[in-house]
Amino acid sequence: MRILITGASGFIGSFLVEKALEKGFETYAGIRKSSSKQYLQDERIHFIDLNYSDPCLLTRQLRDFKCDHGKFDYIVHNAGVTKTTKKIDFDRINFEFTKNFVDALIDADMVPQKFVYMSSLSAWGPGDEKTLAPIMLSDKPHPNTAYGISKLKSEKYIEAQRGFPFIFARPTGVYGPREKDYFVFNQTVKRGIEPSMGFKPQYLTFIYVRDLVQFVFTAIESPVMQRGYFITDGHVYTNKEYADIVKRHLHKKRTIKIKVPLFLVKAIAATLDTVVCGWFGKSPTLNRDKYNILSAMNWICEIEPLRSDFNFKADYDLNRGMKESIDWYKQEGWL
């Protein structure tokens, strides 16, 4: 069976490629020519560079591939951006490129048996901070970031295509080896500083990258389609519990705790957006969009449909997953 994984050079994408090879798929990694192949060294990998910005060229590329090799049996569309120097790029890359890809697949008669779209819990937005009620699939989405809006927009477009065989994966915070954003917190704690935002507890959910990948392939191999799922490890953690787990595996018994008021974090995010993005053309870890995610108090979400439809149970809770992640960071010299 032939599978295409877009965004294959990224954190999640590289793990998806590894799992596809492990399961015996003829695996195509969709990456740009300029992308790193650091985690894509297996000689069985086939590389393909699709031009999502040009609908006509993209359609021709897919038709040519079909003539030479046949169809993809499965596609995991993982390509996209989680941060960018220009807010408009969220819509351009996450929505318009996805729209172009779906249209080209239809026009080239290359629609696969299953199309898994890597969306995000951010497409639904955070839950109620007063009641702490879980975010439900039946809730009306209210994304509070440009990133979340672009993901929801893509979902709606895909859903509108008659008979299109999609599954929407909406993971919460994804962490693991090779990940760079959560790593920044680990690095800060390693230096003896434990920062936190605001003065109220945050209720967080996570999914280890290997468990997310396991869900994707379970969904591919199942008869279920045209549905979307929130994906977490089934546990809820406070920001303090998260920090304690990180400290435990870094063997940091004592840290300097710094609580930063939300208004100050917001000001810092705005400044970084202006200075780092505007002056230096780089995307900082903390920006306005990221602030909206990090400052939300309730990221609890329902996962019962995940269990009932796929009998899904995560192998990793945050404690086990963070240990494996930190061990990897140490082994690779990141920490």
N, C-alpha and C positions, 0 to 999 in steps of 0.2 A: 504494500500500500504506500502511496506517495503522499507526503505531507509538506506543506510550505509553512514556514514560521517566519513572519515578518518581524522586523526589529530584533533580529537574532543576535546582534552584537551586544545588546544591552544586558543589564542585570538579570531580569526575568527571562529574556529571550535565550540567553546562553544555557540556562537550565532546561528550558523547553527543548532545545536542540539535543542536549545530552539524553534526556528521557526518550525522545523520539528514536534516537540511535539505539538506545538500550532495548527498546521494544521492537526493533527490527524494521522500522520504517525507512523507505527511501527518502532521505531527508534533504530538503532544500532550505537553505538559510537565506532569507531576504535581507541583504545589507547593502549600504552604499559602498562604492569603491574606496571611499576615504575612511570607512569605518574600521575600527580595530578588530583583528581576528584573534586577540589574545586568548580568549576562552573558546575558540572555534578551531582547534588544531587537528581534530580527528579527520583523517584522510577520506573517510566515507561521506563527509559533508559536501553537498553540491551548493554552489553559491549562485545567487541570482540578484541582479540589481534592477528593480522595477522603478519606472519614473512616474510616481504618483501625481506629480504636478501637471503632467500633460496627458489629458484623457485619451486623445487620439493615439499618441505614441504608446501609452500603457495598453490600450486595446490591441494594438499591433503586436506588442511584446507577448501578450498572452496568447494571441492566435498563433504566433510563430512557435511558441513553446508547445502548444497543443499539437501542431503539425509534427514537431520533432519528437515529442515525448508522451503526448497524451495529457489527460486532465490530472489535476491534483485531486486526490481522494478527500483530503482534509486540508483546511487552512486555519491557522491560528494567527489572527491579525493582532499582533502585539506592538506594532510600530506606533510611535507617538512621542509626545514630549510631556514631561511632568513639570518642567520649569523652562523659562525662556526669557530672553532679554526684551522681547516685544510681545505684549499681551495678545496682539492680533494673531501671533503665530499659533496660539492654542487653537483658534478656530481654523486657521489655514491648514495646519498639519493634522490635528486630531479629527477635525470634521471634514474639511474639503478633500483632503487626501483619501480619507476613508470612503467618502461619497464617490470619488473618482474610481477607486479600486472596486467597489461594489458594482458600479455602472459598467466598468470594463469587463468584469467577470460575467455579467449578464450578456453584454453585447458580443463577447467572444465565445459564448457558450462554454464557459469555464466554471460555472457554479459548482462547488464541491458537494460531497455528501453532507458535510457538516462544516460550518464556519463559526469558529469560536472568536468572539470579539472581546479583547481585554479592556473592559471598562473600569469602573471604580465605584466604591461606596460614595465617593465625592459627587457622583452624578445625582445622588439622592439628597445630599447635604446632611448636616448633623441633626441629631435628635433633640427633643425638647429638654432644655436644661433644668426646668423646674420639676417635672414629673420623672425625668430619667427613663421615660418609656422607650423601649427599643424602636429603632427605625424599622418600619414594616414595608414589605414589598407592595402592599396595598396603599401606602401613603402617597400623597402627591409629591413628586420630587421638587425640591427647592435648593438646588446647588448654590453655594455661597462663594464660589470661586470661578474664575474664567476657565480653569482646567475642568472643573466639574460640569460646567455648562457645555463645553465642547464635547465631553464624553456623552452627556445626555442627548445632545443634538445628533450625534452619530447613531446612538441607539435608536432614536425615533426614525431616522432615515432608513436604517437597515430593516426595522420592523415594518416599515411601510411598503417594502418590496414583496409583492405577493409570492408566497410559497418559499421565500428565501430561508434556507435551513440553518438559522443562527442559534447560538447559545451566548448569552451575555454573562461574562464572569466579572463580578463586581467585588474585588478584594478590598479589604480594609488595609491597614498599614502592613506592607510587605517588607520583610527583613530577611537577612541571611548573608552568607559569604558573598563578597563582591559588591554588596550594597554600600552606597556612599553617604546617604543623608542621615540615617540613624547612626551610622558610624561616627559622625561628627560628635554626637552626644557621648558615645563610648570614649572617644579620644579626649573629650573635655573632662570626663570623670577620671580617666587615667591620669590626667594632670592634677587631680585633686580638687577639682571644682565641680559642684553639682548645681547647675542652674535649673530653675523652674519658673513657669509663667503664671502670674496671678497668685491669688491666695486661696482659691477654692480648689477642691479635688477635681481632677479630670477623670472621666471614665472612658477607657481606651480599649480597642480591640486590635488584634494582630493576626497575621497568618505567615507562617514560615514559608519561604520560597518553595521548598520541596513539596510541601503540602498543597500549595497553590497549583503547582505543576501536576501533581497527582490528580487533583480535581479536573484539570483540563483534559487529561487523557481518559479519565473515567467518563467525562461528558462526551468525548469523541466516540467512545466505544458503546455508548448507551443509545437507546432508541429515542431518548428525550430530545426535543428541539423546540425552538421558538419560545424559549423561556429564559429568564434572567435570575441570577442568584447572588446574594451577599455571601462572601466567603471569609470566615474567621476560624480560629482554632476552637471556638465554642466557649471561651472564657472571657471574662471582663476584668480588666486591671486598672487600678488607679495609677496616676502618674508617679506617685510615691512607690508603689509596688514595682513599677517598671524600673525606676532608678535603683531600687534595692537589689533587683535581680542583676542589673548591670554591674553594680558595685561588688556583689558577691563573686561574680565570675572574673572580675578584674582584681579581686583580693584587696579592695580598697575599703578598709573599715572606717576610716575617717575622711571626710571631705569638707570643703568649705561650701556651705549651702547658701546659695544666692537666689532669693525670690525677687523676680523682676515684675513690677506692676504691668498690667496689660497695656496701659496707655503708653508706657515707655517702650515696650516691645514693638508696638504698632509704629511708633515714631522711628525706631531703629530700622524696622523693615522698610518703611518709606524712604529713609535715607539711603539704605543699601540699594534699593531699587533705582534711586536717582543717581547715586554716585557710581556704583559698580556696573549697573546696566547702562546708564546714560553716558558715563564718561569712559568706561573701559570695555564696554560691550560684552561683559560676562554676566552669567546668571548666578547670583548668590544663593546659598542654601536657604537663608531667610529673606523672604520678599513679601510684598503685600498679599499675594495669593496664598503663599504658605502660611502667613500669619493667620488668615481666616480658618485654615485647617487646624493649626496648632492651638489656637485660642478657644476652639469649640470644646464645650465641657462634656458632651454626650455623643460618643461614637458607638454606642451599643446597638446591635442590629439583630434581627431575627435570622436564624439559620435552620429552622425546622424544615422548610422545603428542601434544603440541601441534604438533610438527613433522610427525609422520606423518599425523595426521588432517586438518590444515589447511594443511600446508606453510608454517607460520607462521615468519616471521623478522622480528625487530624492526628497525625502521629506525634507531632511536636506541640507542646505547650510553650509559653514564652521562656520558661526556665531552661528547658532542654534546648530549644532553638537558639537562645542567646548564648548558651555555653558553646554550642557548636560554631556559632558565628565568631565569637571572640577567640576561640581556639584557632580558627582559620586566619583571622586578622593578625594574630600573634605569629603564626607560622609563616605568613607572607610578609611579615615585617611592617604591617600597617600600624600595629600597636607595640 
